[in-house]
Structure formats: structure tokens, C-alpha cells
């Protein structure tokens, strides 16, 4: 099973090596003037802080500048970092699920890990693997997943709290979806609070203050210009199209056909809701062990809702873009994690061997 889990990564590396092209593409050309300025007069805070669409790409710009200077702007270096970030995301999910299965008393290697690998390394997001600009997306997803894992830890530690806060800042200033991390962090602290009441109050207060500072700084002189050319309130007048956008967005990691993605996204959302109800209503002990996966699933749904607001002006078909797969795949990682827990519970209750096998 371990070898099976590594096959998608091997296939990905082979394809990136085979199909990469060392030429800037699309939004990367907006980066070229900044790169030139870094050689001639140096970059300013505003150069790094300024908006790109809805995003403040402070950390991705720093990384891309460093890679460009080290490689004489060889795009392959960015693609290598993207692959490393994806491998780190997979390793984090694997490690966390291994911890969860041990906490739940499930022996053996979990069969869902190869499915995690398929979701993380899928070639269905070819745009992300071959376009160095997408470094920002993987940086965001890794930072969010790491932060949620730290906050949802059963034992509260201030060191983990501050580290998670740092990951939140990294996520937010890598991609706009990172703003969703802050309310999810608040939820994590509420669900897994410190044992000491005073520490709980301090943790929630510090998180609320940090959230206020981050949101204020992010929205300071923010330009509300939708890339579609439609007003930000456009989704309110196209609610049917907006709902389709979100469902296709969530179904896209599994299938790349628009009509089927709508149905698969609906099924994935229903599964997530059903597993949430089962675990938190009947299995509170198990729920705490898999809480990071639940929070990652909520992040995936939140990304769909947030992206739909800014992009539904292009039509719901735009949700089929492969660039969003790292976000939307998290709900499927959560669903398979919950499915594993459910299957082990059912298997334990089955008295007959054929039933357990089934």
C-alpha cells in the first residue's frame, strides 16, 4: 500500500520533466517587471504588498524572486518547489491520519492513503503542475492544513498556537482564500479548548485580536475589482448559477466533465454533511481524532463559496478550471477519512467473516 501511495507522485514527476516549458506564461508576465526592478533599483514594500486580482501575494513574490535570482529565472525551479509543496501536503495528511487511526485504536496501514495521493497528485490539475505561478496555491493549502492540524491537537500548547497563527499569516498573504483560515481557527479552539478556563479565554482573545489585525491590514485600500468585470454582488442576482458553480467546484477533483461534476459535487457535499452528523452526534471521541480533516473539508467548501462570489460572472463552467483542485480536493480527503472510520466501525460490529470483508 505504501508503494501504491507513491506511484502517483512518481507519475507526476515523470510528466513534469517531460512536458515542462521554460517560458513565463499568462500572469507570470506581470511578475517580469518586478523581477527587472529587483535587479535595477530594488523592490519596495508596495511592490510585494500590492494586489493581484483579489490576492496579496507577499510570500509567493518573495519566493519567486529568490528562485528567479538563484536560477536566472528558470521556470523549472518553480515547478520543482510546487512538487515539493504538494509532497509536503500529502505527507502532512498521511501523518495526521496515521495519528488519528492510532488514537482510535485501528491497527494496520490505512487503505485510504493511496487515495489521498491520487487526490493530491492528480494530473487533472495539469495547469498547476506546469505553471510556476501556481506556487501560491500550494503554499496556501500547505499553510492552512498545517495550521488546522496544530490548532485541532487534543493537547493545547501555546507554542503550537503561535505557530498556527504564523501559518495563518503565511496562508492569507499567499492567496485570498487564506482569510477563511481565521474563522476556522476560532472554531478549532472552541471545539478543542485548553483545559484551563483562563487559557481558553486568552487563546480566544488572542486569536480574535490577530484576526482583526489581519483582516484590517488585508482590506486596507483594497480594490474591489472583480476579474469578470461584474460587480461583487452579481452572485446575489444569479443564485442558481452560483450554486452550480460551487457544486461543480467541489466535484471537479473527481471528474472533469461539467454535468457529472455537478452531480459528484452534490454527492460529496451530502456525504460530508452525513459524516459530520454521524461523528459529532454519535461518536464524539472519534470526531476529535479526525477534527483536522473536518476543518479541512470546511475550508474546501468555504473556498468554493468565496471563489464563486468573484468568478461566477464568468459562468459556472469556470469552476471546472484545474487550478482550484488543491482547494476542492480537501473535502474528498475528508470524506475518505470519515469513510475509513465508518468502515472500521461497521467491520468491528460484524460477527461473520463475509460481512467484515464486505
C-alpha contacts under 8 A as a table, 3 or more apart, distances in Angstrom:
res1	aa1	res2	aa2	distance
1	X	4	X	4.87
1	X	5	X	6.16
1	X	109	X	7.58
1	X	111	X	7.02
1	X	113	X	8.00
1	X	114	X	6.94
2	X	5	X	5.10
2	X	6	X	6.59
2	X	114	X	7.50
3	X	6	X	5.22
3	X	7	X	6.49
4	X	7	X	5.39
4	X	8	X	7.92
4	X	114	X	6.07
5	X	8	X	6.78
5	X	113	X	6.33
5	X	114	X	3.98
5	X	115	X	7.48
5	X	116	X	7.96
5	X	117	X	5.66
5	X	118	X	7.81
6	X	9	X	5.42
6	X	10	X	6.44
6	X	114	X	7.59
6	X	117	X	7.19
7	X	10	X	5.07
7	X	11	X	6.20
8	X	11	X	5.08
8	X	12	X	6.08
8	X	117	X	6.35
8	X	118	X	6.07
8	X	121	X	5.95
8	X	122	X	7.22
9	X	12	X	5.00
9	X	13	X	6.24
9	X	87	X	7.74
9	X	117	X	7.41
9	X	121	X	6.00
10	X	13	X	5.23
10	X	14	X	6.30
11	X	14	X	5.19
11	X	15	X	6.27
12	X	15	X	5.18
12	X	16	X	6.15
12	X	121	X	6.63
12	X	122	X	7.79
12	X	123	X	6.89
13	X	16	X	5.17
13	X	17	X	6.14
13	X	83	X	7.74
14	X	17	X	5.28
14	X	18	X	6.14
15	X	18	X	4.95
15	X	19	X	5.91
16	X	19	X	5.39
16	X	20	X	5.45
16	X	79	X	7.79
16	X	129	X	6.74
16	X	130	X	6.58
17	X	20	X	5.94
19	X	130	X	7.58
20	X	76	X	7.17
20	X	130	X	5.75
21	X	75	X	7.63
21	X	76	X	7.79
21	X	130	X	7.67
22	X	74	X	6.17
22	X	75	X	5.12
22	X	76	X	6.37
23	X	75	X	6.69
24	X	28	X	5.44
24	X	29	X	6.23
24	X	75	X	7.05
25	X	28	X	5.36
25	X	29	X	6.52
25	X	131	X	7.02
26	X	29	X	6.01
26	X	30	X	7.99
27	X	30	X	5.43
27	X	31	X	7.24
27	X	133	X	7.16
28	X	31	X	5.12
28	X	32	X	6.78
28	X	132	X	7.90
28	X	133	X	6.01
29	X	32	X	5.15
29	X	33	X	7.69
30	X	33	X	6.55
30	X	34	X	7.64
31	X	34	X	5.31
31	X	35	X	6.31
32	X	35	X	4.98
32	X	36	X	6.23
33	X	36	X	5.00
33	X	37	X	6.11
34	X	37	X	5.01
34	X	38	X	6.18
34	X	43	X	7.20
34	X	47	X	7.26
35	X	38	X	5.09
35	X	39	X	6.72
35	X	65	X	6.54
35	X	68	X	7.74
36	X	39	X	5.36
36	X	40	X	6.39
37	X	40	X	5.04
37	X	41	X	5.63
37	X	42	X	5.70
37	X	43	X	6.27
38	X	41	X	6.10
38	X	42	X	4.21
38	X	43	X	5.21
39	X	42	X	6.26
43	X	47	X	6.04
43	X	48	X	7.52
44	X	47	X	5.18
44	X	48	X	6.82
45	X	48	X	5.36
45	X	49	X	5.93
46	X	49	X	4.80
46	X	50	X	5.38
47	X	50	X	5.69
48	X	56	X	7.98
48	X	57	X	6.93
48	X	58	X	5.01
48	X	61	X	6.36
48	X	62	X	7.41
49	X	56	X	5.91
49	X	57	X	6.82
49	X	58	X	5.38
50	X	56	X	6.14
50	X	57	X	7.70
51	X	54	X	6.36
51	X	55	X	5.49
51	X	56	X	4.88
51	X	57	X	7.19
51	X	222	X	7.76
51	X	223	X	7.90
52	X	55	X	5.17
52	X	56	X	6.28
52	X	57	X	7.11
53	X	225	X	7.25
53	X	226	X	7.39
53	X	227	X	6.65
54	X	176	X	6.31
54	X	223	X	7.76
54	X	224	X	7.52
54	X	225	X	7.74
54	X	226	X	7.83
55	X	173	X	7.46
55	X	174	X	7.39
55	X	175	X	5.41
55	X	176	X	4.85
56	X	172	X	7.88
56	X	173	X	5.33
56	X	174	X	6.50
56	X	175	X	6.59
56	X	176	X	6.94
56	X	218	X	7.60
57	X	60	X	5.42
57	X	61	X	5.88
57	X	136	X	7.36
57	X	173	X	5.51
57	X	174	X	4.82
57	X	175	X	6.40
58	X	61	X	5.46
58	X	62	X	6.46
58	X	173	X	5.50
58	X	174	X	6.31
59	X	62	X	5.08
59	X	63	X	6.27
59	X	170	X	6.90
59	X	173	X	6.28
59	X	174	X	5.69
60	X	63	X	5.09
60	X	64	X	5.99
60	X	135	X	6.87
60	X	136	X	5.42
60	X	139	X	7.77
60	X	174	X	5.86
61	X	64	X	5.09
61	X	65	X	5.97
62	X	65	X	5.21
62	X	66	X	6.24
63	X	66	X	5.12
63	X	67	X	6.17
64	X	67	X	5.05
64	X	68	X	5.93
64	X	78	X	7.18
65	X	68	X	5.07
65	X	69	X	6.16
66	X	69	X	5.31
66	X	70	X	6.16
67	X	70	X	5.11
67	X	71	X	6.00
67	X	73	X	6.94
67	X	77	X	6.59
67	X	78	X	6.99
68	X	71	X	5.28
68	X	72	X	5.36
68	X	73	X	3.88
68	X	74	X	6.54
68	X	75	X	7.96
69	X	72	X	5.35
69	X	73	X	6.40
70	X	73	X	7.54
71	X	74	X	5.34
71	X	77	X	7.18
74	X	77	X	5.98
74	X	78	X	7.75
75	X	78	X	5.38
75	X	79	X	6.60
75	X	132	X	6.17
76	X	79	X	4.98
76	X	80	X	6.16
76	X	132	X	7.61
77	X	80	X	5.07
77	X	81	X	6.36
78	X	81	X	5.11
78	X	82	X	6.23
78	X	132	X	4.88
78	X	133	X	7.74
78	X	135	X	6.96
79	X	82	X	5.00
79	X	83	X	6.30
79	X	129	X	6.44
79	X	130	X	6.44
79	X	131	X	6.99
79	X	132	X	5.29
79	X	135	X	7.75
80	X	83	X	5.17
80	X	84	X	6.25
81	X	84	X	4.97
81	X	85	X	6.09
81	X	135	X	7.30
82	X	85	X	5.11
82	X	86	X	6.20
82	X	129	X	7.03
82	X	132	X	7.36
82	X	134	X	7.56
82	X	135	X	5.35
82	X	138	X	6.61
83	X	86	X	5.08
83	X	87	X	6.16
83	X	129	X	7.34
84	X	87	X	5.03
84	X	88	X	6.18
85	X	88	X	4.96
85	X	89	X	6.26
85	X	138	X	6.04
85	X	139	X	6.66
85	X	142	X	6.99
86	X	89	X	5.04
86	X	90	X	6.29
86	X	120	X	6.73
86	X	121	X	7.18
86	X	138	X	6.42
86	X	142	X	7.81
87	X	90	X	5.11
87	X	91	X	6.07
88	X	91	X	5.01
88	X	92	X	6.06
88	X	142	X	7.20
89	X	92	X	5.17
89	X	93	X	6.28
89	X	120	X	7.69
89	X	141	X	7.53
89	X	142	X	5.36
89	X	145	X	7.56
90	X	93	X	5.19
90	X	94	X	6.06
90	X	116	X	6.97
90	X	117	X	6.46
90	X	120	X	6.44
91	X	94	X	5.04
91	X	95	X	5.97
92	X	95	X	5.14
92	X	96	X	6.03
92	X	145	X	7.83
92	X	146	X	7.29
93	X	96	X	5.19
93	X	97	X	6.05
93	X	116	X	7.72
94	X	97	X	5.23
94	X	98	X	6.07
94	X	113	X	6.32
94	X	116	X	7.76
95	X	98	X	5.06
95	X	99	X	6.29
96	X	99	X	5.08
96	X	100	X	6.22
96	X	149	X	7.48
97	X	100	X	4.85
97	X	101	X	6.15
97	X	290	X	7.55
97	X	337	X	7.55
98	X	101	X	5.27
98	X	102	X	6.29
98	X	109	X	7.98
98	X	110	X	7.50
99	X	102	X	5.21
99	X	103	X	6.16
100	X	103	X	5.05
100	X	104	X	6.20
100	X	289	X	5.06
100	X	290	X	6.09
101	X	104	X	5.02
101	X	105	X	6.09
101	X	106	X	5.14
101	X	107	X	7.31
101	X	110	X	7.78
101	X	289	X	7.94
102	X	105	X	4.99
102	X	106	X	5.84
102	X	107	X	6.93
103	X	106	X	7.78
103	X	289	X	6.67
104	X	286	X	6.52
104	X	289	X	7.13
106	X	344	X	7.66
110	X	113	X	6.12
110	X	340	X	7.78
111	X	114	X	6.74
111	X	115	X	7.84
111	X	340	X	7.94
112	X	115	X	5.11
112	X	116	X	6.38
112	X	336	X	6.51
112	X	337	X	6.98
112	X	340	X	6.95
113	X	116	X	4.96
113	X	117	X	6.40
114	X	117	X	4.92
114	X	118	X	6.32
115	X	118	X	4.97
115	X	119	X	6.26
115	X	333	X	7.96
115	X	336	X	7.93
116	X	119	X	5.15
116	X	120	X	6.14
116	X	333	X	6.00
117	X	120	X	5.19
117	X	121	X	5.80
117	X	122	X	7.81
118	X	121	X	5.42
118	X	122	X	5.32
119	X	122	X	5.47
119	X	253	X	6.94
119	X	254	X	7.98
119	X	329	X	6.08
119	X	332	X	7.78
119	X	333	X	7.35
120	X	326	X	6.83
120	X	329	X	7.23
122	X	125	X	6.32
123	X	126	X	5.22
123	X	129	X	7.99
124	X	253	X	7.26
124	X	256	X	7.42
124	X	322	X	6.46
125	X	128	X	5.57
125	X	129	X	6.91
125	X	322	X	4.36
125	X	323	X	6.07
125	X	325	X	6.32
126	X	129	X	5.17
126	X	130	X	6.28
126	X	322	X	6.98
127	X	130	X	5.52
127	X	131	X	5.87
127	X	322	X	6.33
127	X	323	X	6.20
128	X	131	X	5.50
128	X	132	X	7.52
128	X	134	X	5.50
128	X	135	X	7.96
128	X	322	X	7.22
128	X	323	X	5.63
129	X	132	X	7.52
129	X	134	X	7.84
131	X	134	X	5.96
132	X	135	X	5.86
133	X	136	X	6.80
134	X	137	X	5.48
134	X	138	X	7.10
134	X	323	X	7.63
135	X	138	X	5.56
135	X	139	X	6.19
136	X	139	X	5.12
136	X	140	X	6.16
136	X	174	X	5.42
136	X	175	X	6.34
137	X	140	X	5.13
137	X	141	X	6.30
137	X	174	X	7.32
137	X	175	X	6.55
137	X	326	X	7.32
138	X	141	X	5.11
138	X	142	X	6.03
138	X	326	X	7.01
139	X	142	X	5.34
139	X	143	X	6.15
139	X	171	X	6.91
139	X	174	X	6.74
140	X	143	X	5.23
140	X	144	X	6.12
140	X	170	X	7.16
140	X	171	X	4.37
140	X	172	X	7.29
140	X	174	X	5.68
140	X	175	X	6.08
140	X	177	X	8.00
140	X	178	X	6.63
141	X	144	X	5.17
141	X	145	X	6.04
141	X	171	X	7.25
141	X	326	X	7.02
141	X	327	X	6.82
142	X	145	X	5.26
142	X	146	X	6.04
143	X	146	X	5.21
143	X	147	X	6.03
143	X	167	X	5.00
143	X	168	X	6.66
143	X	170	X	6.43
143	X	171	X	5.29
144	X	147	X	5.13
144	X	148	X	6.14
144	X	167	X	6.63
144	X	168	X	6.41
144	X	171	X	6.01
144	X	178	X	7.13
144	X	181	X	6.43
145	X	148	X	5.27
145	X	149	X	6.15
145	X	292	X	7.85
145	X	296	X	6.66
146	X	149	X	5.18
146	X	150	X	6.31
146	X	164	X	7.22
146	X	167	X	7.06
147	X	150	X	5.22
147	X	151	X	6.26
147	X	163	X	7.40
147	X	164	X	4.21
147	X	165	X	7.09
147	X	167	X	5.45
147	X	168	X	6.45
148	X	151	X	5.11
148	X	152	X	5.95
148	X	164	X	7.14
148	X	184	X	7.89
148	X	185	X	6.66
148	X	188	X	7.39
148	X	292	X	5.86
148	X	295	X	6.98
148	X	296	X	7.49
149	X	152	X	5.31
149	X	153	X	6.31
149	X	292	X	5.30
150	X	153	X	5.47
150	X	160	X	5.70
150	X	161	X	7.00
150	X	163	X	7.81
150	X	164	X	5.96
151	X	156	X	7.64
151	X	160	X	7.01
151	X	161	X	6.29
151	X	164	X	6.50
151	X	185	X	6.77
151	X	188	X	6.04
151	X	189	X	6.46
151	X	192	X	7.92
152	X	188	X	5.55
152	X	189	X	7.09
152	X	191	X	7.97
152	X	192	X	6.15
152	X	288	X	7.96
152	X	291	X	6.37
152	X	292	X	5.82
153	X	156	X	6.52
153	X	192	X	7.39
154	X	192	X	6.34
154	X	288	X	7.41
154	X	289	X	7.92
155	X	194	X	7.35
156	X	160	X	7.52
156	X	161	X	7.65
156	X	192	X	7.88
156	X	193	X	7.11
156	X	194	X	5.33
156	X	195	X	7.92
157	X	160	X	5.32
157	X	161	X	6.27
158	X	161	X	4.80
158	X	162	X	6.22
159	X	162	X	5.40
159	X	163	X	6.17
160	X	163	X	4.99
160	X	164	X	5.97
161	X	164	X	5.17
161	X	165	X	6.27
161	X	203	X	7.99
162	X	165	X	4.92
162	X	166	X	6.25
163	X	166	X	5.00
163	X	167	X	6.32
164	X	167	X	4.98
164	X	168	X	6.21
165	X	168	X	4.98
165	X	169	X	6.47
165	X	207	X	7.86
166	X	169	X	5.16
166	X	170	X	6.32
167	X	170	X	4.95
167	X	171	X	6.08
168	X	171	X	5.05
168	X	172	X	6.07
168	X	178	X	6.95
168	X	181	X	6.32
168	X	182	X	7.06
169	X	172	X	5.16
169	X	173	X	6.18
169	X	214	X	7.54
170	X	173	X	5.53
170	X	174	X	6.15
171	X	174	X	5.18
171	X	175	X	6.39
171	X	177	X	7.96
171	X	178	X	4.84
171	X	179	X	7.93
171	X	181	X	7.88
172	X	175	X	5.65
172	X	176	X	5.87
172	X	177	X	6.85
172	X	178	X	3.91
172	X	179	X	5.45
172	X	181	X	7.82
173	X	176	X	7.10
173	X	178	X	7.34
174	X	178	X	7.42
175	X	178	X	5.82
176	X	179	X	6.04
177	X	180	X	5.80
177	X	181	X	7.80
177	X	303	X	6.00
177	X	306	X	7.26
178	X	181	X	5.34
178	X	182	X	7.81
179	X	182	X	6.05
179	X	215	X	7.44
180	X	183	X	6.03
180	X	184	X	6.57
180	X	299	X	6.83
180	X	302	X	6.89
180	X	303	X	7.70
181	X	184	X	5.15
181	X	185	X	5.96
181	X	299	X	7.30
182	X	185	X	5.02
182	X	186	X	6.36
182	X	207	X	7.92
182	X	211	X	6.00
183	X	186	X	5.00
183	X	187	X	6.30
184	X	187	X	4.94
184	X	188	X	6.16
184	X	295	X	6.78
184	X	298	X	7.97
184	X	299	X	7.56
185	X	188	X	4.95
185	X	189	X	6.28
185	X	207	X	7.89
186	X	189	X	5.29
186	X	190	X	6.25
186	X	204	X	6.88
186	X	207	X	6.84
186	X	208	X	7.62
187	X	190	X	5.04
187	X	191	X	6.16
188	X	191	X	5.18
188	X	192	X	5.97
188	X	193	X	7.86
188	X	295	X	7.67
189	X	192	X	5.18
189	X	193	X	5.02
189	X	194	X	7.88
189	X	200	X	7.93
189	X	203	X	7.67
189	X	204	X	7.05
190	X	193	X	5.37
190	X	204	X	7.95
192	X	288	X	7.76
193	X	200	X	5.89
194	X	197	X	6.99
194	X	199	X	6.11
194	X	200	X	5.26
195	X	199	X	7.67
195	X	200	X	7.45
196	X	199	X	5.25
196	X	200	X	6.31
197	X	200	X	5.01
197	X	201	X	6.36
198	X	201	X	5.22
198	X	202	X	6.22
199	X	202	X	5.00
199	X	203	X	5.93
200	X	203	X	5.11
200	X	204	X	6.12
201	X	204	X	5.28
201	X	205	X	5.98
202	X	205	X	5.08
202	X	206	X	5.97
203	X	206	X	5.19
203	X	207	X	6.08
204	X	207	X	5.09
204	X	208	X	6.03
205	X	208	X	5.09
205	X	209	X	6.11
206	X	209	X	5.15
206	X	210	X	6.07
207	X	210	X	5.07
207	X	211	X	6.02
208	X	211	X	5.06
208	X	212	X	6.23
209	X	212	X	5.15
209	X	213	X	6.31
210	X	213	X	5.13
210	X	214	X	6.12
211	X	214	X	5.19
211	X	215	X	6.08
212	X	215	X	5.33
212	X	216	X	5.99
213	X	216	X	5.18
213	X	217	X	6.08
214	X	217	X	5.25
214	X	218	X	5.99
215	X	218	X	5.06
215	X	219	X	6.03
216	X	219	X	5.35
216	X	220	X	5.98
217	X	220	X	5.22
218	X	222	X	7.28
219	X	222	X	4.85
224	X	232	X	7.49
225	X	229	X	7.26
225	X	231	X	7.62
225	X	232	X	7.79
226	X	229	X	5.42
226	X	230	X	6.11
226	X	231	X	6.46
226	X	232	X	6.34
226	X	310	X	5.82
226	X	311	X	7.55
227	X	230	X	7.72
227	X	310	X	7.29
227	X	311	X	7.26
228	X	310	X	7.50
228	X	311	X	6.31
228	X	312	X	7.93
228	X	313	X	5.33
228	X	314	X	5.72
229	X	313	X	7.45
230	X	234	X	6.25
230	X	313	X	5.83
231	X	234	X	5.29
232	X	235	X	7.14
232	X	309	X	6.52
232	X	310	X	6.25
233	X	236	X	5.59
233	X	237	X	7.40
233	X	309	X	7.60
234	X	237	X	5.48
234	X	238	X	6.58
234	X	309	X	7.63
234	X	312	X	7.85
234	X	313	X	6.89
235	X	238	X	4.95
235	X	239	X	5.82
235	X	241	X	7.82
235	X	242	X	5.88
235	X	308	X	7.59
235	X	309	X	5.72
235	X	312	X	6.47
235	X	313	X	7.47
236	X	239	X	5.56
238	X	241	X	5.37
238	X	242	X	6.05
239	X	242	X	4.81
239	X	243	X	6.09
240	X	243	X	5.26
240	X	244	X	6.32
241	X	244	X	5.07
241	X	245	X	6.09
241	X	312	X	7.16
241	X	315	X	7.09
241	X	316	X	5.93
242	X	245	X	4.96
242	X	246	X	6.38
242	X	308	X	6.20
242	X	309	X	7.55
242	X	312	X	6.04
242	X	316	X	6.86
243	X	246	X	5.24
243	X	247	X	6.28
244	X	247	X	5.18
244	X	248	X	6.02
244	X	262	X	6.62
244	X	316	X	6.09
245	X	248	X	5.29
245	X	249	X	5.98
245	X	304	X	7.88
245	X	308	X	6.15
245	X	312	X	6.68
245	X	315	X	7.61
245	X	316	X	4.30
245	X	317	X	7.09
245	X	318	X	7.67
245	X	319	X	5.61
246	X	249	X	4.97
246	X	250	X	6.31
246	X	301	X	7.96
246	X	304	X	5.09
246	X	305	X	6.02
246	X	308	X	6.23
246	X	319	X	7.33
247	X	250	X	5.15
247	X	251	X	6.18
247	X	261	X	7.35
247	X	262	X	5.25
247	X	263	X	7.63
247	X	264	X	7.90
247	X	265	X	4.63
247	X	266	X	5.76
247	X	304	X	7.98
248	X	251	X	5.00
248	X	252	X	5.88
248	X	258	X	6.78
248	X	261	X	4.99
248	X	262	X	4.44
248	X	263	X	7.85
248	X	264	X	7.86
248	X	265	X	5.74
248	X	316	X	7.53
248	X	317	X	7.87
248	X	319	X	5.94
248	X	320	X	6.56
249	X	252	X	5.42
249	X	261	X	7.73
249	X	265	X	7.14
249	X	304	X	6.08
249	X	319	X	4.85
249	X	320	X	6.26
249	X	324	X	7.49
249	X	328	X	6.53
250	X	253	X	7.05
250	X	261	X	7.66
250	X	264	X	7.82
250	X	265	X	4.70
250	X	266	X	7.91
250	X	268	X	7.36
250	X	269	X	7.82
250	X	300	X	7.72
250	X	301	X	7.34
250	X	304	X	6.92
250	X	328	X	5.16
250	X	329	X	7.39
250	X	331	X	7.55
251	X	254	X	5.82
251	X	255	X	6.56
251	X	260	X	7.86
251	X	261	X	4.40
251	X	262	X	6.12
251	X	263	X	7.32
251	X	264	X	4.91
251	X	265	X	3.64
251	X	266	X	7.42
251	X	268	X	7.15
251	X	328	X	7.70
252	X	255	X	5.34
252	X	256	X	5.71
252	X	257	X	7.84
252	X	258	X	7.98
252	X	261	X	5.47
252	X	265	X	7.38
252	X	319	X	7.75
252	X	320	X	5.91
252	X	322	X	7.63
252	X	325	X	6.82
252	X	328	X	7.42
253	X	256	X	7.41
253	X	325	X	5.49
253	X	328	X	6.57
253	X	329	X	5.50
254	X	261	X	7.48
254	X	264	X	7.50
255	X	260	X	6.97
255	X	261	X	5.77
255	X	264	X	7.76
256	X	260	X	7.89
256	X	261	X	6.64
256	X	320	X	6.99
257	X	260	X	5.49
257	X	261	X	5.79
258	X	261	X	5.06
258	X	262	X	6.43
258	X	317	X	6.93
258	X	320	X	6.78
259	X	262	X	5.35
259	X	263	X	6.83
260	X	263	X	5.14
260	X	264	X	6.04
261	X	264	X	4.96
261	X	265	X	5.77
262	X	265	X	5.23
262	X	266	X	6.28
263	X	266	X	5.13
263	X	267	X	6.26
264	X	267	X	5.00
264	X	268	X	6.04
265	X	268	X	5.02
265	X	269	X	6.17
266	X	269	X	5.21
266	X	270	X	6.25
267	X	270	X	5.10
267	X	271	X	6.06
268	X	271	X	5.08
268	X	272	X	6.14
268	X	331	X	7.49
268	X	332	X	7.02
268	X	335	X	7.42
269	X	272	X	5.10
269	X	273	X	6.28
270	X	273	X	5.12
270	X	274	X	6.09
271	X	274	X	5.02
271	X	275	X	6.04
271	X	335	X	6.76
272	X	275	X	5.26
272	X	276	X	6.07
272	X	297	X	7.68
272	X	331	X	7.41
272	X	334	X	7.55
272	X	335	X	5.84
273	X	276	X	5.06
273	X	277	X	6.20
274	X	277	X	5.15
274	X	278	X	6.18
275	X	278	X	5.06
275	X	279	X	6.02
275	X	335	X	7.51
275	X	338	X	6.29
275	X	339	X	7.79
276	X	279	X	5.39
276	X	280	X	5.95
276	X	294	X	7.57
277	X	280	X	5.52
277	X	281	X	5.56
277	X	282	X	7.86
278	X	281	X	5.42
278	X	282	X	5.60
278	X	283	X	6.83
279	X	282	X	5.52
279	X	283	X	4.55
279	X	284	X	6.03
279	X	286	X	6.67
279	X	287	X	5.30
280	X	283	X	5.75
280	X	284	X	5.09
280	X	287	X	5.84
281	X	284	X	6.73
283	X	286	X	5.42
283	X	287	X	6.14
284	X	287	X	4.85
284	X	288	X	6.46
285	X	288	X	5.59
285	X	289	X	6.91
286	X	289	X	5.23
286	X	290	X	6.53
286	X	341	X	7.96
287	X	290	X	5.36
287	X	291	X	5.74
288	X	291	X	5.01
289	X	292	X	7.84
290	X	293	X	5.50
290	X	294	X	6.60
290	X	337	X	7.64
290	X	338	X	7.66
291	X	294	X	4.98
291	X	295	X	6.24
292	X	295	X	5.11
292	X	296	X	6.16
293	X	296	X	4.96
293	X	297	X	6.15
293	X	333	X	7.35
293	X	334	X	4.91
293	X	337	X	7.23
294	X	297	X	5.09
294	X	298	X	6.36
294	X	334	X	6.05
295	X	298	X	5.01
295	X	299	X	6.21
296	X	299	X	4.94
296	X	300	X	6.27
296	X	330	X	5.89
296	X	331	X	6.76
296	X	334	X	6.97
297	X	300	X	5.04
297	X	301	X	6.41
297	X	330	X	5.50
297	X	331	X	4.04
297	X	332	X	7.51
297	X	333	X	7.66
297	X	334	X	5.59
297	X	335	X	7.93
298	X	301	X	5.10
298	X	302	X	6.05
298	X	331	X	7.27
299	X	302	X	4.96
299	X	303	X	6.06
299	X	327	X	7.77
299	X	330	X	7.75
300	X	303	X	5.15
300	X	304	X	6.45
300	X	327	X	5.36
300	X	328	X	5.04
300	X	329	X	7.27
300	X	330	X	5.62
300	X	331	X	5.57
301	X	304	X	5.15
301	X	305	X	6.37
301	X	328	X	7.28
301	X	331	X	7.19
302	X	305	X	5.07
302	X	306	X	6.03
303	X	306	X	5.09
303	X	307	X	5.82
303	X	327	X	6.70
303	X	328	X	7.48
304	X	307	X	5.25
304	X	308	X	5.93
304	X	328	X	7.20
305	X	308	X	5.23
305	X	309	X	6.56
306	X	309	X	5.37
306	X	310	X	6.97
307	X	310	X	5.42
307	X	311	X	5.96
307	X	312	X	7.95
308	X	311	X	5.09
308	X	312	X	5.09
308	X	319	X	7.81
309	X	312	X	6.06
310	X	313	X	7.23
311	X	314	X	5.75
311	X	315	X	7.46
311	X	318	X	7.36
312	X	315	X	5.02
312	X	316	X	5.79
312	X	318	X	7.49
314	X	317	X	7.72
314	X	318	X	6.24
315	X	318	X	5.94
316	X	319	X	5.69
317	X	320	X	5.73
318	X	321	X	5.77
319	X	324	X	7.77
321	X	324	X	6.33
321	X	325	X	7.92
322	X	325	X	5.51
323	X	326	X	7.37
324	X	327	X	5.65
324	X	328	X	6.38
325	X	328	X	5.04
325	X	329	X	5.60
326	X	329	X	5.51
326	X	330	X	7.06
327	X	330	X	5.91
328	X	331	X	6.11
328	X	332	X	7.63
329	X	332	X	5.28
329	X	333	X	6.39
330	X	333	X	4.94
330	X	334	X	6.22
331	X	334	X	5.02
331	X	335	X	6.14
332	X	335	X	4.83
332	X	336	X	6.12
333	X	336	X	5.37
333	X	337	X	6.16
334	X	337	X	5.03
334	X	338	X	6.16
335	X	338	X	5.16
335	X	339	X	6.01
336	X	339	X	4.77
336	X	340	X	6.10
337	X	340	X	5.25
337	X	341	X	6.59
338	X	341	X	5.16
338	X	342	X	6.19
339	X	342	X	5.01
339	X	343	X	5.98
340	X	343	X	5.10
340	X	344	X	6.23
341	X	344	X	5.27
341	X	345	X	6.28
342	X	345	X	5.09
342	X	346	X	6.22
343	X	346	X	5.15
343	X	347	X	5.96
344	X	347	X	4.98
344	X	348	X	6.04
345	X	348	X	5.24
345	X	349	X	6.53
346	X	349	X	5.25
346	X	350	X	6.41
346	X	356	X	7.75
347	X	350	X	5.24
347	X	355	X	7.42
347	X	356	X	4.73
347	X	357	X	7.70
348	X	351	X	7.85
348	X	356	X	7.46
350	X	353	X	7.53
350	X	355	X	5.90
350	X	356	X	5.58
351	X	355	X	7.36
351	X	356	X	7.48
352	X	355	X	5.34
352	X	356	X	6.48
353	X	356	X	5.11
353	X	357	X	6.23
354	X	357	X	5.13
354	X	358	X	6.15
355	X	358	X	5.08
